């Protein structure tokens, strides 16, 4: 069933986004003596991109629930 496969794919995306959010948070918390991997602006942009994906997933879930 297509909706079952879509829900499995959405679940996988949610888990991946969760891991990415943890990585972005960890990078933002890195000691200031370490070379920054992401600038504060880059961290904000990464969080905005992840939020956009979260919103898209919520929209897709709404389409498959109804």
N, C-alpha and C positions, 0 to 999 in steps of 0.2 A: 504494500500500500504506500502510495507516494507521501501521504501526510505522516506516516510513521517514519519513513526515511528522513523526511524534512525535520521532524522533531529530534531524531537522533543526531542529525547534522547540527541543529541549533544547540543541542546539549553539548556537543563537542566544541562548538564555537564559544559557548559560555565558559566552559572549563579553561579553554585556551586564553580567553580574555582575563579570567581570574588570575591565571598564572602571570600574564603580562602586567596586570595591575600590581601584583606583588613585586615584580621585578622593577617596575618604574618607581614604586615606593622605596625599595631598597636602594636604588641608584640615587634617589633624592636624599636619602639618609646617610650616604657615604661620607666618611670623614673629609673635612675640607682640605686636609693635607694630601689626599689622594688626587690624582689627576681627574678632573670631572669628566664623566662619561657623557652626561647630558647637562646642558646648561639649564638654569631655572626655566628659561623660556622653552627649551626643548622638552623638559619634564611636563610643563603645562600643556604643550601641544600634544604630547603623547597621551596625557590624561584625557584631553578633549577628543582625541581620535578614538580612544577606548570607550568613552561615553557615547560617542556617535554610534559605535558598533553595538553597545548595549541597547540604545534606542531602536536601532534597526532590528535587533533580535526581538525586542518587545513587540514591535510592529508585525514581524513575521509570525510570532506566536498568536497574536490577535487574529491574524488571517486564518490560521489553521484551527483555532479553537472554535470559531464561529461557523 
